[in-house]
Amino acid sequence: MKLLMCRPYHFDIEYQINPWMNVKKQIDADRAADQWDNLYRIFTEDLGVDVELVDPVSGLPDMVFTANAGFLREKIFVLSNFRHIERRDEACFFEEWFLKNGYFVVHLPKSVYFEGAGDVIPVGDKLFAGYRFRSDIQSHSALSQLLNLEVVSLELVDPKFYHLDTCFCVLPGGELIYYPKAFDRYANQLIEEHFEVGKRIRITKKEADRFGCNSVPVGRTVVSNSGCDRLAKGLERWGYRSAQTDLSEFLKSGGTARCLTLLI
């Protein structure tokens, strides 16, 4: 397993593009650095994950959330088209990194918004993809044609859960952690059709607000933000270990463990 991360040297709240962000509630830079370092150590030292780093860029505070860079399938990297102008300059730096490291970079039409692995999660031979707040549903057909995979489209309805990876996490054994109230009725129906009752954990609002679904599975360990003890017990019943770490500074900007990583 290999992940791409970006150190939070320039991480801050310089604008407001989701309900979590408030320019009056700034980041404690030292605390954020410590929290990021702890997450990095869990991956590299505790779990033996190979982590590559992309250089942070001044003026791009959200570049730390590498999950939004694009979506990778084998060696094809589909670059994001960010909805908000504040993040659009990130794309060229991520493209440069992937080209330099031997990946084939694909651009979707500029008229179609698409925010990468934040809104696309592989499940077997299908892609589950979120849309409405950041990614357009038109990106789903483009992905399907490009990657020759079926895409299951899920509409998000709560602006606090603006990317799919904030409310939907699939584990290696095919189990699902999710927050039903983040989805419309039809999306919930699709989820129930694809995941049997015994393989679904409906996370509580309290733990959804801690971004419990924004977790990173590494084998039988699930890495997540702290404050998700009920979820941890559910994971244990499935034979997983919960590795929680405080990522509260990043939650101020609307992201935790999954947002801070991109599977490559």
Phi, psi and omega per residue, in radians:
M1 nan 2.395 3.125
K2 -2.355 2.417 -3.138
L3 -2.159 2.656 2.999
L4 -1.897 2.255 3.106
M5 -2.312 2.949 -3.126
C6 -2.446 2.178 -3.120
R7 -1.106 2.564 -3.035
P8 -1.510 0.706 -3.085
Y9 -1.067 -0.565 -3.092
H10 -2.004 0.230 -3.101
F11 -1.175 2.279 3.121
D12 -2.937 3.068 3.038
I13 -1.903 1.712 -3.090
E14 -1.801 -0.106 -3.122
Y15 -2.786 3.070 -3.115
Q16 -2.239 1.878 -3.136
I17 -2.187 0.125 2.981
N18 -2.659 2.888 -3.044
P19 -1.128 -0.291 -3.140
W20 -1.369 -0.470 -2.996
M21 -1.447 2.378 3.098
N22 -2.566 1.989 -3.075
V23 -1.112 -0.263 3.099
K24 -1.456 -0.194 3.126
K25 -2.030 1.492 -3.018
Q26 -1.375 2.863 -3.133
I27 -1.355 2.442 2.924
D28 -1.468 1.791 -2.984
A29 -1.060 -0.715 -3.135
D30 -1.158 -0.716 -3.140
R31 -1.176 -0.706 3.109
A32 -1.080 -0.732 3.127
A33 -1.085 -0.732 3.119
D34 -1.131 -0.740 -3.139
Q35 -1.123 -0.738 3.110
W36 -1.112 -0.762 3.134
D37 -1.065 -0.686 3.119
N38 -1.116 -0.740 3.108
L39 -1.100 -0.777 3.122
Y40 -1.036 -0.742 3.140
R41 -1.147 -0.682 3.095
I42 -1.007 -0.818 -3.127
F43 -1.151 -0.909 -2.977
T44 -1.405 -0.733 -3.052
E45 -1.619 -0.790 -3.081
D46 -1.368 -0.656 -2.996
L47 -1.951 -0.110 3.075
G48 1.206 0.492 3.131
V49 -1.421 2.429 3.050
D50 -1.439 2.025 -3.109
V51 -1.990 2.115 3.024
E52 -1.650 2.688 -3.109
L53 -2.130 2.378 2.986
V54 -1.790 2.454 -3.080
D55 -1.180 2.288 3.048
P56 -1.216 2.692 -3.092
V57 -2.182 2.278 3.109
S58 -1.044 2.393 -3.128
G59 1.572 -0.067 3.118
L60 -2.151 1.292 -3.016
P61 -1.127 -0.448 -3.098
D62 -1.616 0.099 3.090
M63 -1.103 -0.363 3.084
V64 -1.030 -0.450 -3.139
F65 -1.547 1.358 -3.009
T66 -1.168 -0.332 3.135
A67 -1.007 -0.442 -3.078
N68 -1.545 0.036 -3.096
A69 -1.147 -0.607 -3.083
G70 2.887 -2.958 3.129
F71 -2.220 2.298 -3.077
L72 -1.930 2.274 3.021
R73 -2.285 1.963 -3.010
E74 0.969 -2.065 -3.121
K75 -1.830 0.158 3.127
I76 -1.680 2.085 3.132
F77 -1.911 2.013 3.123
V78 -1.596 1.910 -3.036
L79 -1.259 2.503 -3.138
S80 -1.283 2.594 2.913
N81 -1.984 1.695 -3.035
F82 -1.189 2.400 3.129
R83 -1.199 -0.749 -3.057
H84 -1.596 2.332 -3.086
I85 -1.033 -0.501 -3.100
E86 -1.076 -0.405 -3.084
R87 -1.883 -0.107 -2.983
R88 -1.121 -0.525 -3.120
D89 -1.230 -0.222 3.090
E90 -1.122 -0.586 -2.968
A91 -0.982 -0.750 -3.068
C92 -1.165 -0.559 3.132
F93 -1.302 -0.647 3.050
F94 -1.189 -0.700 3.104
E95 -1.052 -0.769 3.133
E96 -1.025 -0.756 -3.122
W97 -1.108 -0.814 -3.088
F98 -1.185 -0.673 3.087
L99 -1.122 -0.743 -3.130
K100 -1.110 -0.483 -3.086
N101 -1.753 0.303 2.945
G102 1.527 0.301 3.119
Y103 -1.665 2.731 3.066
F104 -1.677 2.037 -3.046
V105 -1.688 2.262 -3.135
V106 -2.038 2.418 3.093
H107 -1.857 2.324 2.963
L108 -1.444 2.863 3.091
P109 -0.956 2.433 -3.086
K110 -1.064 -0.407 -3.117
S111 -1.351 -0.131 -3.086
V112 -1.904 2.069 3.103
Y113 -1.397 2.392 -3.087
F114 -2.689 2.226 -3.054
E115 -2.114 0.739 2.871
G116 1.113 -2.550 -3.070
A117 -1.162 -0.236 3.020
G118 -1.093 -0.498 -3.108
D119 -2.076 0.135 3.136
V120 -2.350 2.164 -3.133
I121 -2.272 2.075 3.119
P122 -1.193 2.418 3.044
V123 -2.381 1.733 -3.059
G124 1.103 -2.206 -3.135
D125 -1.694 0.336 3.107
K126 -2.145 2.839 3.003
L127 -2.006 2.218 2.993
F128 -1.674 2.214 -3.008
A129 -2.307 2.330 3.113
G130 -1.644 2.726 3.108
Y131 -2.685 2.826 2.986
R132 2.222 -1.096 -3.019
F133 -1.405 -0.645 -3.097
R134 -2.148 -0.851 -3.136
S135 -1.719 2.527 3.064
D136 -1.487 2.588 3.093
I137 -1.126 -0.434 3.106
Q138 -1.085 -0.443 3.118
S139 -1.163 -0.415 -3.090
H140 -1.206 -0.754 3.108
S141 -1.166 -0.644 3.105
A142 -1.109 -0.753 3.107
L143 -1.105 -0.748 -3.123
S144 -1.039 -0.791 -3.138
Q145 -1.196 -0.717 -3.090
L146 -1.179 -0.739 -3.029
L147 -1.791 -0.049 3.135
N148 0.988 0.826 3.134
L149 -2.315 2.610 3.052
E150 -1.298 2.387 3.098
V151 -1.980 2.226 3.056
V152 -1.733 1.992 -3.053
S153 -1.554 2.246 -3.130
L154 -2.125 2.114 -3.139
E155 -1.483 2.265 3.091
L156 -1.614 2.419 -3.042
V157 -2.161 -0.152 3.133
D158 -1.927 2.026 -3.075
P159 -1.075 -0.314 3.060
K160 -1.205 -0.421 3.137
F161 -2.029 1.274 -2.912
Y162 -1.485 -0.307 3.026
H163 -2.061 2.645 -3.136
L164 -1.044 -0.645 -3.064
D165 -1.264 -0.055 3.049
T166 -1.500 -0.196 -3.018
C167 -2.492 0.201 -3.018
F168 -2.695 2.068 -3.121
C169 -2.428 2.155 -3.136
V170 -1.779 2.296 -3.110
L171 -1.642 2.839 -3.072
P172 -1.008 -0.482 3.134
G173 -1.497 0.093 3.132
G174 1.585 0.069 3.104
E175 -1.382 2.767 -3.083
L176 -2.220 2.304 2.921
I177 -1.834 2.239 3.135
Y178 -2.723 2.868 3.110
Y179 -2.033 1.747 -3.008
P180 -0.981 -0.599 -3.066
K181 -1.244 -0.128 3.069
A182 -1.390 -0.214 -3.026
F183 -2.024 2.733 3.032
D184 -1.329 3.035 -3.051
R185 -1.063 -0.749 -3.098
Y186 -1.170 -0.684 3.094
A187 -1.078 -0.715 3.090
N188 -1.094 -0.653 3.100
Q189 -1.102 -0.774 3.113
L190 -1.084 -0.724 3.126
I191 -1.069 -0.787 -3.129
E192 -1.156 -0.523 3.094
E193 -1.244 -0.540 -3.053
H194 -1.659 -0.347 -3.110
F195 -2.229 2.048 -3.125
E196 -1.170 2.789 -3.029
V197 -0.932 -0.774 -3.091
G198 -1.223 -0.110 3.130
K199 -2.003 0.390 3.116
R200 -2.191 2.315 2.939
I201 -1.956 2.061 3.036
R202 -1.516 1.928 -3.074
I203 -1.294 2.601 3.121
T204 -1.314 2.824 3.109
K205 -1.054 -0.710 -3.133
K206 -1.014 -0.797 -3.114
E207 -1.406 -0.443 2.997
A208 -1.102 -0.687 3.119
D209 -1.256 -0.259 2.992
R210 -1.581 0.051 -3.107
F211 1.086 0.753 3.097
G212 -1.058 -0.523 3.110
C213 -1.337 -0.280 -3.105
N214 -1.488 0.956 -3.021
S215 -1.876 2.819 3.133
V216 -2.086 1.908 3.063
P217 -1.337 2.312 3.050
V218 -2.263 1.713 -3.028
G219 1.066 -2.173 -3.135
R220 -1.687 0.274 3.081
T221 -1.976 2.404 3.115
V222 -2.061 2.014 -3.081
V223 -1.627 2.212 -3.082
S224 -2.617 3.025 3.044
N225 -1.147 2.717 3.120
S226 -1.250 2.900 3.090
G227 1.530 0.400 -3.100
C228 -2.190 0.961 -3.044
D229 -1.225 -0.616 3.114
R230 -1.130 -0.733 3.081
L231 -1.068 -0.723 -3.136
A232 -1.011 -0.703 3.129
K233 -1.159 -0.686 3.086
G234 -1.113 -0.683 3.105
L235 -1.137 -0.681 3.125
E236 -1.074 -0.655 3.118
R237 -1.111 -0.469 3.103
W238 -1.574 -0.023 3.113
G239 1.589 0.312 3.111
Y240 -1.821 2.733 3.033
R241 -1.842 2.348 3.101
S242 -1.636 2.212 3.063
A243 -2.012 1.732 -3.093
Q244 -1.733 2.487 3.108
T245 -2.532 2.505 -3.069
D246 -1.205 2.091 3.106
L247 -2.234 0.594 -3.023
S248 -1.108 -0.529 3.120
E249 -1.171 -0.604 3.141
F250 -1.372 -0.498 3.064
L251 -1.112 -0.490 3.069
K252 -1.018 -0.450 -3.135
S253 -1.809 0.044 3.092
G254 1.537 0.673 3.104
G255 -2.789 2.649 3.011
T256 -2.418 -2.304 -2.932
A257 -1.044 -0.879 -3.081
R258 -1.161 -0.713 -3.139
C259 -1.092 -0.498 -3.079
L260 -1.486 0.061 -3.079
T261 -2.400 2.655 3.031
L262 -2.322 2.160 3.108
L263 -1.258 2.169 -3.095
I264 -2.219 nan nan
